[in-house]
């Protein structure tokens, strides 16, 4: 960011964007600001987690059957609280909760958006100080305004998303969000406590030499997936060498892919025969962001991920996502298509 340029905060940017939509009510802008506020609260706790007795497990398991970390629990509470006190959201579904929460006050019942979120992705990395993040997704409700939101509001295909985004808590804290028009990146400036526009109009590089997959489960993947991994591990006919990366946090994987290009693969395997990552909370929002940045996201060799219709809130799916050229290569291998 050029130091001579005026710094534009998230609030200022969303207000400016309203001018592009003469009939806009400002509800989406307000909702994004409320999400940003919760992210700042979580960021404070992430930064002092090692000295504030908030590391480790909370002694509970979530609906996924996973151990809940203390920071997981804190993040979940902060985002739900921020959305509940917002006047722009009628309900929320969290990966940490068994079912959705319908907000009952009059303002909430008359708002037109619902939010799905993974409050703290990559929580296994908390204790070892590796990047973690938050993922969120915004849809327009299907149920009538003025009523309580319903399950079907949350079970929409990803193509119906109005906005989606993530926050990465790393060497710096960033909020990246996509609308149907563009993808924008904001970095938290701790000196003023505001997210400032740092990465305008993000585009995923179409070419890259980075691939990301958990090779530890290689022997459990289906044969076409192993063939694709073999291709990326081997020298090609052009003597090209691909670099392997794997962090164990989807937010970190997608953020790197968005900035540097590459392909991120999380296939089905073993006991996760339907896939490991959650369609509604992780895969749909990340696929929406990637597509709006010029990338590709698939559930298998022939199925665009965003076209899947969820059948339950905690549904799991495989995901293959990234730069167009690497996704084309992957798709050719797994579908056994000849190169054109």
Secondary structure, 3 states (H helix, E strand, C coil): CCCCCCCCEHHHHHHHHHCCCCCCCCHHHHHHHHHHHHHHHHHHHHHCHHHCCCCCEEEEECCCCCEEEHHHHHHHHHHHHHHHHCCCCCEEEECCCCCCEECCCHHHHCCCEEEEEEEEECHHHHHHCCCEEEEEEEEECCCCCCCCCCHHHHCCCHHHEEEEEEEEECCCEEEEEEECCCEEEEEEECCCCEEEEEECCCCCCCCCCEEECCHHHHHHCCHHHHHHHHHHHCCCCCCCCCEECCCCCHHHHHHHHHHHCCEEEECCECCECCCCEEHHHHHHHHHHHHHHCCCEEECCCCCEHHHCCCCCCCCEECEEEECHHHHHHHHHHHCCCCCC
